[in-house]
Amino acid sequence: MSSSRRLVAAVAACLLAEMLWTALFASGVPVPKVLALLTVPLALGLAALIARAAARAPGLPAAGRRFWRLMTASIALIGVGATIMGHARLHPEDPDALRTVQASAPALVAGVGLALYALLRLPTRSMTRGEWIRLGLDGLTVLISTATFLWHLALRRCWSGTPTCGSRWACSCCP
């Protein structure tokens, strides 16, 4: 098995472990919160290594190399933001939870923005003005969706002063 396949298998194992942890936690089974804090940065760190390996693939055109380098940085930024936010999501009663979430937002936004920039830098055929407008609207949809999820899953409870959420399936931060 090649090293890139082992990395992909490791990321898949981390994601499956996180899904299992979330399902157990949401169903009321007492599971250690530290497992959630470890699997997210581990999975995203390994995913960044996979993107870096893709950028170094022999025979890849320069545009492809640039795309994968930008995606490596994007994944790393999102990993940093998700790791910073992890503690606040698991301990919403902590008085510094809001500051922690606010500290993670720039890394998350920069990561998503860098991913969009990487996609825009891919070489394409000549596009009409309507296609550029459609592409811009698609990008705007992604940014609005990301902001909505960030607000709903993390920021809303911090500002409202209620550290619990209505549905345990909505997020993994409910006590």
Protein Blocks (a to p, Z undefined) as FASTA:
>chain_A
ZZklmmmmmmmmmmmmmmmmmmmmmnopacdfklmmmmmmmmmmmmmmmmmmmmmpghia
fklmmmmmmmmmmmmmmmmmmmmmmmmmmmmmbmklmmmmmmmmmmmmmmmmmmmmmmmm
pccddddfklmmmmmmmmmmmmmmmmmmmmmmmmmmmmnopabdfblklpckbZZ
